[in-house]
Amino acid sequence: MDEAALVAKLAKLEALVAGGATEGERAAAASARDRVRARLHEQGAQSPPVEYKFSVGDAWSHKVLVALLRRYGIRPYRYRGQRRTTVMARVPKRFVDETLWPHFERLSAELRTYLDEVTERVVRAAIDGDTAEAAEEAEPAQRSLELE
């Protein structure tokens, strides 16, 4: 998958999450965003926003989450001293459970798959063709030094 294909796939996922009824609607990212914002506003009226602490595992997931929050008019932030992969936001619980988090997981999985494929190709082409995992061996009586 190339970058353009990934962008197109993510845009289609965005439209599907927003609940478009026809192919034309699913292709229109702007109207998809508006539908999700309307859903957020409706759910916010039913239940007040609560502060969420999202902890994601890597910089790519962080970027996806922050972009989604901003796309729907939600201000992401973090408190001084929190890790850079922590994102805080005030959001209705129902919106997080039904829309934001499932959407984030799908987008993040697509991006991770793409990045894994690119990393595999680059390492294979530039460093070594054998990209298999390291062999697993029985533990020795004394451990060696570990780098982190």
C-alpha angles and dihedrals in degrees: 000000000000127000095263091052091050092050090049092048092049091049090052091050089050091053094045092052089054089058105243114185100207136038090250092055092048090054093054105085093181094058089044090056090049092052092051091047089051090050089050092050091048093049091045089056091052097046128015120247116262128202113262128194111208116191114191127185104232145018093258094056088046091055092049093050095046091047092050092049092049092045089061096044096258116138112229118205142154133211123247109274096026118123119264089245091059117096124188123198140162106234137150110262093231091055091052093047099042105030121005103047097041089047092048092050093052094046093044092049091051092049092047091051090051093048091048090053093048092047091050092051094046095047092046093049101038107029115016136338092225106083096160119132118270114272117263117233137178113271115263121232090252123038123228125232115285125217120211 
